Amino acid sequence: MEPFGWSLKARREFLTNPEYERFDWMKQYPHMKVNVKVELSIQKFGRQDKSIHFKEGRE
């Protein structure tokens, strides 16, 4: 199952379950283009004792 639960929302776009199944969500999902909006709120400013290292993600 995909991690965001989008398949549940996508099902609403199909009139029937067989139509949704023919779409083959799990095959289509990895190739979908997704736009993400991020809102960030910085709560505290100051010095960090250690550097934060993030692993590179894939696009």
MOPAC internal coordinates of N, CA, C and O (Angstrom, degrees):
PM7 1SCF
backbone

  N    0.0000 0     0.00 0     0.00 0    0    0    0
  C    1.4459 1     0.00 0     0.00 0    1    0    0
  C    1.5314 1   109.27 1     0.00 0    2    1    0
  O    1.2310 1   120.58 1   -36.35 1    3    2    1
  N    1.3059 1   116.50 1   143.65 1    3    2    1
  C    1.4611 1   120.44 1   178.65 1    5    3    2
  C    1.5238 1   109.64 1   -73.37 1    6    5    3
  O    1.2310 1   119.92 1   -27.81 1    7    6    5
  N    1.3182 1   117.76 1   152.19 1    7    6    5
  C    1.4596 1   121.23 1  -168.29 1    9    7    6
  C    1.5231 1   117.42 1   -77.06 1   10    9    7
  O    1.2310 1   119.18 1   169.68 1   11   10    9
  N    1.3226 1   119.17 1   -10.32 1   11   10    9
  C    1.4608 1   119.61 1  -172.37 1   13   11   10
  C    1.5292 1   114.45 1  -106.35 1   14   13   11
  O    1.2310 1   120.08 1   172.90 1   15   14   13
  N    1.3037 1   117.44 1    -7.10 1   15   14   13
  C    1.4622 1   119.90 1  -178.92 1   17   15   14
  C    1.5218 1   113.55 1    75.50 1   18   17   15
  O    1.2310 1   120.52 1  -163.35 1   19   18   17
  N    1.3336 1   116.60 1    16.65 1   19   18   17
  C    1.4687 1   120.05 1  -178.62 1   21   19   18
  C    1.5217 1   112.13 1   -67.13 1   22   21   19
  O    1.2310 1   120.33 1   153.09 1   23   22   21
  N    1.3253 1   116.98 1   -26.91 1   23   22   21
  C    1.4642 1   119.44 1  -178.61 1   25   23   22
  C    1.5171 1   110.99 1   -60.60 1   26   25   23
  O    1.2310 1   119.85 1   147.24 1   27   26   25
  N    1.3259 1   117.90 1   -32.76 1   27   26   25
  C    1.4689 1   120.76 1   178.84 1   29   27   26
  C    1.5245 1   111.03 1   -65.96 1   30   29   27
  O    1.2310 1   120.63 1   140.22 1   31   30   29
  N    1.3311 1   116.41 1   -39.78 1   31   30   29
  C    1.4632 1   120.07 1   177.33 1   33   31   30
  C    1.5231 1   110.83 1   -71.84 1   34   33   31
  O    1.2310 1   120.42 1   143.64 1   35   34   33
  N    1.3188 1   116.80 1   -36.36 1   35   34   33
  C    1.4705 1   120.92 1  -179.18 1   37   35   34
  C    1.5210 1   111.74 1   -64.83 1   38   37   35
  O    1.2310 1   120.06 1   147.07 1   39   38   37
  N    1.3189 1   117.48 1   -32.93 1   39   38   37
  C    1.4698 1   120.72 1  -179.51 1   41   39   38
  C    1.5240 1   112.02 1   -58.15 1   42   41   39
  O    1.2310 1   120.65 1   149.47 1   43   42   41
  N    1.3115 1   116.37 1   -30.53 1   43   42   41
  C    1.4683 1   120.35 1  -179.44 1   45   43   42
  C    1.5256 1   112.72 1   -65.96 1   46   45   43
  O    1.2310 1   120.57 1   162.45 1   47   46   45
  N    1.3384 1   116.52 1   -17.55 1   47   46   45
  C    1.4611 1   120.97 1  -178.73 1   49   47   46
  C    1.5250 1   112.56 1   -83.01 1   50   49   47
  O    1.2310 1   120.22 1   171.87 1   51   50   49
  N    1.3294 1   117.19 1    -8.13 1   51   50   49
  C    1.4620 1   122.33 1  -179.21 1   53   51   50
  C    1.5204 1   109.38 1  -109.21 1   54   53   51
  O    1.2310 1   120.90 1   -39.52 1   55   54   53
  N    1.3145 1   115.88 1   140.48 1   55   54   53
  C    1.4651 1   119.98 1  -177.88 1   57   55   54
  C    1.5239 1   112.59 1   -73.31 1   58   57   55
  O    1.2310 1   120.52 1   147.87 1   59   58   57
  N    1.3344 1   116.60 1   -32.13 1   59   58   57
  C    1.4691 1   120.02 1  -178.59 1   61   59   58
  C    1.5260 1   110.08 1  -132.46 1   62   61   59
  O    1.2310 1   121.31 1   -21.59 1   63   62   61
  N    1.3272 1   115.11 1   158.41 1   63   62   61
  C    1.4551 1   119.86 1   177.31 1   65   63   62
  C    1.5285 1   111.62 1   -65.69 1   66   65   63
  O    1.2310 1   118.94 1   138.93 1   67   66   65
  N    1.3499 1   119.63 1   -41.07 1   67   66   65
  C    1.4700 1   119.04 1   177.09 1   69   67   66
  C    1.5444 1   112.18 1   -60.00 1   70   69   67
  O    1.2310 1   120.33 1   144.32 1   71   70   69
  N    1.3168 1   116.98 1   -35.68 1   71   70   69
  C    1.4652 1   120.46 1   177.00 1   73   71   70
  C    1.5320 1   110.07 1   -62.98 1   74   73   71
  O    1.2310 1   120.70 1   136.62 1   75   74   73
  N    1.3186 1   116.26 1   -43.38 1   75   74   73
  C    1.4684 1   121.47 1   177.06 1   77   75   74
  C    1.5314 1   110.49 1   -62.59 1   78   77   75
  O    1.2310 1   120.31 1   136.62 1   79   78   77
  N    1.3211 1   117.01 1   -43.38 1   79   78   77
  C    1.4624 1   121.09 1  -179.27 1   81   79   78
  C    1.5286 1   111.34 1   -64.25 1   82   81   79
  O    1.2310 1   119.99 1   142.43 1   83   82   81
  N    1.3343 1   117.62 1   -37.57 1   83   82   81
  C    1.4685 1   120.88 1   177.19 1   85   83   82
  C    1.5289 1   110.94 1   -64.43 1   86   85   83
  O    1.2310 1   120.18 1   147.68 1   87   86   85
  N    1.3255 1   117.27 1   -32.32 1   87   86   85
  C    1.4643 1   121.44 1   177.36 1   89   87   86
  C    1.5227 1   110.86 1   -62.23 1   90   89   87
  O    1.2310 1   120.26 1   150.54 1   91   90   89
  N    1.3381 1   117.11 1   -29.46 1   91   90   89
  C    1.4682 1   124.02 1   177.82 1   93   91   90
  C    1.5251 1   111.15 1    58.50 1   94   93   91
  O    1.2310 1   121.56 1  -110.25 1   95   94   93
  N    1.3254 1   114.61 1    69.75 1   95   94   93
  C    1.4640 1   122.56 1  -175.37 1   97   95   94
  C    1.5213 1   113.31 1   -49.96 1   98   97   95
  O    1.2310 1   119.80 1   131.63 1   99   98   97
  N    1.3288 1   117.99 1   -48.37 1   99   98   97
  C    1.4571 1   120.91 1  -175.43 1  101   99   98
  C    1.5342 1   112.08 1   -66.07 1  102  101   99
  O    1.2310 1   119.97 1   154.41 1  103  102  101
  N    1.3129 1   117.66 1   -25.59 1  103  102  101
  C    1.4632 1   120.41 1   175.31 1  105  103  102
  C    1.5318 1   110.32 1   -79.76 1  106  105  103
  O    1.2310 1   120.04 1   142.17 1  107  106  105
  N    1.3205 1   117.53 1   -37.83 1  107  106  105
  C    1.4589 1   122.51 1  -177.35 1  109  107  106
  C    1.5249 1   112.45 1   -78.76 1  110  109  107
  O    1.2310 1   120.23 1   146.04 1  111  110  109
  N    1.3097 1   117.17 1   -33.96 1  111  110  109
  C    1.4639 1   123.03 1  -172.97 1  113  111  110
  C    1.5306 1   114.60 1   -52.70 1  114  113  111
  O    1.2310 1   118.75 1   132.56 1  115  114  113
  N    1.3320 1   119.99 1   -47.44 1  115  114  113
  C    1.4709 1   119.00 1  -176.90 1  117  115  114
  C    1.5304 1   113.88 1   -64.43 1  118  117  115
  O    1.2310 1   119.87 1   162.49 1  119  118  117
  N    1.3259 1   117.85 1   -17.51 1  119  118  117
  C    1.4617 1   121.48 1  -176.49 1  121  119  118
  C    1.5246 1   113.21 1  -102.02 1  122  121  119
  O    1.2310 1   120.14 1  -177.67 1  123  122  121
  N    1.3207 1   117.33 1     2.33 1  123  122  121
  C    1.4622 1   121.10 1  -177.37 1  125  123  122
  C    1.5223 1   111.29 1   -77.13 1  126  125  123
  O    1.2310 1   121.40 1   -34.50 1  127  126  125
  N    1.3126 1   114.92 1   145.50 1  127  126  125
  C    1.4563 1   121.37 1   175.09 1  129  127  126
  C    1.5281 1   107.06 1   -91.20 1  130  129  127
  O    1.2310 1   120.64 1   -48.46 1  131  130  129
  N    1.3246 1   116.38 1   131.54 1  131  130  129
  C    1.4581 1   121.05 1  -175.72 1  133  131  130
  C    1.5258 1   109.17 1  -126.91 1  134  133  131
  O    1.2310 1   120.50 1   -46.63 1  135  134  133
  N    1.3157 1   116.65 1   133.37 1  135  134  133
  C    1.4548 1   121.93 1   173.36 1  137  135  134
  C    1.5210 1   108.11 1  -100.79 1  138  137  135
  O    1.2310 1   120.89 1   -46.99 1  139  138  137
  N    1.3126 1   115.90 1   133.01 1  139  138  137
  C    1.4643 1   120.72 1  -177.78 1  141  139  138
  C    1.5230 1   108.81 1  -123.49 1  142  141  139
  O    1.2310 1   120.76 1   -47.18 1  143  142  141
  N    1.3178 1   116.15 1   132.82 1  143  142  141
  C    1.4561 1   121.82 1   175.95 1  145  143  142
  C    1.5296 1   107.25 1  -110.78 1  146  145  143
  O    1.2310 1   120.86 1   -51.34 1  147  146  145
  N    1.3140 1   115.96 1   128.66 1  147  146  145
  C    1.4609 1   120.83 1  -178.04 1  149  147  146
  C    1.5205 1   109.29 1  -118.88 1  150  149  147
  O    1.2310 1   120.72 1   -48.10 1  151  150  149
  N    1.3105 1   116.23 1   131.90 1  151  150  149
  C    1.4574 1   121.65 1   173.01 1  153  151  150
  C    1.5205 1   106.81 1  -114.34 1  154  153  151
  O    1.2310 1   120.92 1   -48.48 1  155  154  153
  N    1.3233 1   115.84 1   131.52 1  155  154  153
  C    1.4505 1   121.10 1  -175.21 1  157  155  154
  C    1.5150 1   109.63 1  -125.10 1  158  157  155
  O    1.2310 1   121.03 1   -44.35 1  159  158  157
  N    1.2953 1   115.63 1   135.65 1  159  158  157
  C    1.4526 1   121.47 1   176.88 1  161  159  158
  C    1.5289 1   107.82 1  -123.96 1  162  161  159
  O    1.2310 1   120.75 1   -61.13 1  163  162  161
  N    1.3279 1   116.17 1   118.87 1  163  162  161
  C    1.4634 1   120.27 1   178.38 1  165  163  162
  C    1.5227 1   107.96 1   -88.38 1  166  165  163
  O    1.2310 1   121.27 1   -58.50 1  167  166  165
  N    1.3234 1   115.17 1   121.50 1  167  166  165
  C    1.4587 1   120.57 1  -174.30 1  169  167  166
  C    1.5228 1   112.98 1   -90.97 1  170  169  167
  O    1.2310 1   120.49 1   143.49 1  171  170  169
  N    1.3233 1   116.67 1   -36.51 1  171  170  169
  C    1.4583 1   120.17 1  -176.81 1  173  171  170
  C    1.5263 1   110.09 1  -136.72 1  174  173  171
  O    1.2310 1   120.78 1   -39.44 1  175  174  173
  N    1.2954 1   116.11 1   140.56 1  175  174  173
  C    1.4527 1   121.86 1   174.08 1  177  175  174
  C    1.5193 1   107.57 1  -106.88 1  178  177  175
  O    1.2310 1   120.75 1   -23.64 1  179  178  177
  N    1.3113 1   116.17 1   156.36 1  179  178  177
  C    1.4573 1   118.71 1   176.74 1  181  179  178
  C    1.5013 1   111.51 1   151.31 1  182  181  179
  O    1.2310 1   121.36 1     2.71 1  183  182  181
  N    1.2737 1   115.01 1  -177.29 1  183  182  181
  C    1.4513 1   122.70 1  -178.01 1  185  183  182
  C    1.5212 1   110.13 1   -83.58 1  186  185  183
  O    1.2310 1   121.25 1   -39.06 1  187  186  185
  N    1.3419 1   115.22 1   140.94 1  187  186  185
  C    1.4553 1   120.36 1   174.36 1  189  187  186
  C    1.5122 1   108.66 1   -99.35 1  190  189  187
  O    1.2310 1   120.54 1   -42.70 1  191  190  189
  N    1.3083 1   116.57 1   137.30 1  191  190  189
  C    1.4630 1   120.68 1   178.07 1  193  191  190
  C    1.5192 1   111.65 1   -72.85 1  194  193  191
  O    1.2310 1   120.00 1   146.13 1  195  194  193
  N    1.3195 1   117.60 1   -33.87 1  195  194  193
  C    1.4637 1   122.18 1  -178.01 1  197  195  194
  C    1.5224 1   109.30 1  -128.46 1  198  197  195
  O    1.2310 1   120.91 1   -31.23 1  199  198  197
  N    1.3118 1   115.86 1   148.77 1  199  198  197
  C    1.4554 1   120.92 1   175.64 1  201  199  198
  C    1.5194 1   109.07 1   -73.52 1  202  201  199
  O    1.2310 1   121.00 1   -34.49 1  203  202  201
  N    1.2990 1   115.69 1   145.51 1  203  202  201
  C    1.4567 1   120.89 1   176.22 1  205  203  202
  C    1.5216 1   107.23 1   -98.10 1  206  205  203
  O    1.2310 1   120.42 1   -52.19 1  207  206  205
  N    1.3333 1   116.80 1   127.81 1  207  206  205
  C    1.4537 1   121.54 1   179.11 1  209  207  206
  C    1.5395 1   108.17 1  -114.86 1  210  209  207
  O    1.2310 1   121.09 1   -53.52 1  211  210  209
  N    1.3037 1   115.51 1   126.48 1  211  210  209
  C    1.4422 1   120.99 1   178.92 1  213  211  210
  C    1.5166 1   109.44 1  -103.95 1  214  213  211
  O    1.2310 1   120.43 1   -39.36 1  215  214  213
  N    1.3048 1   116.79 1   140.64 1  215  214  213
  C    1.4530 1   120.28 1   174.01 1  217  215  214
  C    1.5157 1   107.67 1   -73.91 1  218  217  215
  O    1.2310 1   120.83 1   -37.05 1  219  218  217
  N    1.3156 1   116.01 1   142.95 1  219  218  217
  C    1.4616 1   118.66 1   177.86 1  221  219  218
  C    1.5072 1   108.93 1   -71.53 1  222  221  219
  O    1.2310 1   120.91 1   -45.56 1  223  222  221
  N    1.3228 1   115.86 1   134.44 1  223  222  221
  C    1.4627 1   120.55 1   177.17 1  225  223  222
  C    1.5107 1   109.70 1   -95.75 1  226  225  223
  O    1.2310 1   121.24 1   -12.26 1  227  226  225
  N    1.2916 1   115.24 1   167.74 1  227  226  225
  C    1.4640 1   118.78 1   176.91 1  229  227  226
  C    1.5150 1   108.85 1   -95.97 1  230  229  227
  O    1.2310 1   120.83 1   -24.88 1  231  230  229
  N    1.2944 1   116.02 1   155.12 1  231  230  229
  C    1.4676 1   119.98 1  -179.32 1  233  231  230
  C    1.4940 1   110.08 1   -87.22 1  234  233  231
  O    1.2310 1   120.10 1   180.00 1  235  234  233

